[in-house]
Amino acid sequence: MVAITQVEPLDGYTLRLGFDDGSERVVDLTDVLWGPMAEPLRDPGYFRRVRVDPELRTVVWPNGCSAPR
């Protein structure tokens, strides 16, 4: 399984992801930001606080929310 190693927030609710196999992918999360856990992510400043969790090897935010796989 390929793991996320880098994340860069882009415009809107879009992320550029880098993977351990050297590939990259741009994903738009606009349609999946719903529900109580995702509500803070609708704030553009908060959305940009995304990081890669070294154990989970996925993107996470300070509230513990992670991107859908």
Phi, psi and omega in degrees: 000137181277136183249149177283132179242339181217149174219138177226118176289137178247200179295150177063228180248044183249141179234143169260122181252137173249140185244160184290353175265006179091354181278164177227155177209141174256127181235140177255117183264008184311313186284351182249004180271077178222162180091166185299321181291327183274348183306314179298333182290344178288345173280118184305322179295319179291319179304323182288354178275014180299149176209169176265127175279121185293334179274313181283336181059041175219176179272143180219163176240166183304334180277003179091355179291140176236158180287146177296147181268000000 
